[in-house]
């Protein structure tokens, strides 16, 4: 259904440090900065971009928005979370762990990136 995800940033250098660390923690590669100054990540067929807003206004995190990243297992989610914290992210919500409800059992870990965007590492158990 989705072609890509893109989040805004007011500090591309801080965002690159954060996302390079989190993607490398799950087997990805550092992002590439394109001629427009956007950071581009390609991992497991997915495309994720970070950009300064095109309209010149400050980037803001969407209230109620979450970008979810699929993880292979809980250990990978924990590595992603740890790398994100060490690279300037902020832990939010409950600590990483299993959540159950509606007949589902999920392992979730949440962070905010340096620009305030809400992210989730998710493994379906």
JOQUI-V108967 format. One record per helix or strand. SS is the DSSP state (A for helix, B for strand). FROM is the first residue (numbers start at 1). LEN is the number of residues. If there is no record, write none. Layout:
# JOQUI-V108967
ss->SS from->FROM len->LEN
ss->SS from->FROM len->LEN
This chain:
# JOQUI-V108967
ss->B from->5 len->4
ss->A from->12 len->14
ss->B from->32 len->2
ss->B from->39 len->5
ss->B from->46 len->6
ss->B from->67 len->4
ss->A from->74 len->13
ss->B from->90 len->2
ss->B from->97 len->5
ss->B from->104 len->9
ss->B from->118 len->7
